[in-house]
Amino acid sequence: MNNNKNNTPGWSLFNYSRRKSCVVKIGGLNMGGENPIRVQSMANTDTNDTENSVAQCIRIAEAGGELVRFTAQGVKEAANLQFIHSELRKRGCDVPLVADIHFNPRAAETAALYVEKVRINPGNFVDSVHTQKRFEYTDEEYALEIQKIKDKLIPFLQICRENGTAVRIGVNHGSLSDRILSRYGDTPKGMVESCLEFLRVCKEVNFNDIVISIKASNTVVMVQTVRLLTSAMQKEDMHFPLHLGVTEAGDGEDGRVKSAVGIGALLADGIGDTIRVSLSEDPEREIPVAKSLVDYIAERVGHEPIAATDSKQVSPFFYCKRKTNAVRNIGGGNVPVVISNSSAKAGDLSADFVYSNENGSIADFSVWSKADGAFPLFRINEAESLKLCDADLKFLELSYNDLNDKIYDFIDEKTVFVLTTDHKNGVGEQRAFIHALLSKNIQNPVILKRSYPDGLENLQIKSAADLGVFFIDGLADGIWIDAPNVSGESLISLSFGILQASRVRVSKTEYISCPSCGRTLFDLQRTIARVKEKTSHLKGLKIGIMGCIVNGPGEMADADYGYVGSARGKINLYKGQTCIEKVIPEEEAVDRLIQLIKENGDWQ
């Protein structure tokens, strides 16, 4: 277990309540404090194209989006936001606009004159794109770098103050400066320090209209980093609202599940004042997903209190898998298992175990039709029978309220807990159960079981938000989703999707694809479909599909291969972080990507 002294969160692990943040005014919209969690999206039109930008912004607003962001890669695009803003107001749309800036302080200063908020990236607002060539800075050199930040940032903040413009300080995992990388590496701590450098300058000049985001495509990194930032800000008496998002989440089920795993884990902790679900789809399609997630978490407000004690043996800031005994292929060093009520398959994926309602047993899928492959499932009222059972695997289904000292007398090293809950804050109650085991040093594996009456679309969001956090934190050994209104095939796909999004079990190709914006240099949705069609059979391979080079190479940092827009209709191909081929015509690039995979021995 991780005994790091920094393992105490500034929030309740078991009882839901929102983090207390200050209120920031963004045009007519208040964010933070007691205000609702705001949902937003980002346009993918050319910011110089006023008519299409206005039309898309209206579609986002009509879907329920409360803020809309536009890329402003240059002064020209930043200046055109004036006309987009004006036309929107003429058409009765008062949604606040946000300018997204990379590399260009002049564009930020221009945009601040016309929009309600400007997003800047600490990794490239002052610094050029990191070169990874500078590895050491003396204290004096580091201090000079901080002074450069002040020289560029303070005049920008003054313009924002004069125009009533809020600022988002948005750290991206893929664009940390050489200065940060030299001292902290590509780590959550480095991302937090990148943010704090800018926040301290804001605090020094008493500029408080600040919203913060700190994002990554890796859900574990994203969750741990935001938690770490929240704790660090608390220590420095900073209470700015937080924007949550998983970058490059992808599309379809994968994009929804990955977003709900990462964002849902933090919302469950009460962290977050606004969210964006970044899908590689039309921007307005992001809004219903975001609203569904926010509304689901809000159901926990005022829930019946959960009496529990933090074991202090695990940290929310560092991954460390709970130590468990291996019972056959469950627990120990094994990957988390999937249990299902169905023997259906999703492609070549099947559950590890299948529950049979006929005889009340759970069978190893590989021999589920044979008697010797079935293992007994005991309910809490049958717990005493566990002692009489000599099976080499037996399941005990119970909830937190069933847990007492007597239960420990009935179990042995062959017992696996199937943990259920019907509490309004099921995450808190199931977490309380596992912390009780930790406190008693009980090392039996735990399967998380949740039941839902929903159809597939809502189920994807709810189950990912409820279950993913346990795997991100290393607390569970398996997953069992019971949803009678969803097909067995879909449940298998969803279960494996949650485990993959939580980074604990890779069972299919992973696509790290950006949601597209005005910087995108090719038809992203069509390209993703083509790449998936050709490569979806490559199990365990991670492929990045990125619209431009601003954050592309960095955000796909752990991808095996990358497909990145380098100019209009031109593609660069990557093996890991190394660019292998440049400016390939778009019509040839997918075939060249496949050739690259074959040349490196990763084609099946």
FENGINOR-V948614 format. One record per helix or strand of 3 or more residues. SS is the DSSP state (alpha for helix, beta for strand). FROM is the first residue (numbers start at 1). LEN is the number of residues. If there is no record, write none. Layout:
SS/FROM/LEN + SS/FROM/LEN
//
This chain:
beta/24/3 + beta/29/3 + beta/38/5 + alpha/50/13 + beta/67/5 + alpha/75/16 + beta/96/5 + alpha/105/7 + beta/117/4 + alpha/139/25 + beta/166/7 + alpha/173/3 + alpha/178/7 + alpha/188/17 + beta/210/7 + alpha/219/17 + beta/241/4 + alpha/252/17 + alpha/284/15 + beta/337/4 + beta/353/4 + beta/361/4 + alpha/365/3 + alpha/371/3 + beta/374/5 + alpha/380/9 + beta/394/5 + alpha/400/3 + alpha/405/6 + beta/415/5 + alpha/426/15 + beta/446/6 + alpha/456/17 + beta/478/5 + alpha/488/14 + beta/510/4 + alpha/524/12 + beta/542/5 + alpha/552/4 + beta/561/7 + beta/570/6 + beta/578/8 + alpha/586/14
//
